[in-house]
Amino acid sequence: MDYAAMYRQAMTEGRTDQAHTIVLSANQAAQAEGLTPEELSALVTEIKAWEEG
């Protein structure tokens, strides 16, 4: 699952509640080891870009 792309889409559409839910889902997936380090890194990069932009 491409959490970074889903987060980007939600933020682009102004759906911040949805973006928050995506981050929570990614966190749960990471805890269950269902998220690769690369996927987690991509999500963190996307979040930082939105915070800085």
Secondary structure, DSSP 8 states (H G I E B T S, - for coil): --HHHHHHHHHHTT-HHHHHHHHHHHHHHHHTT-S-HHHHHHHHHHHHHHHH-
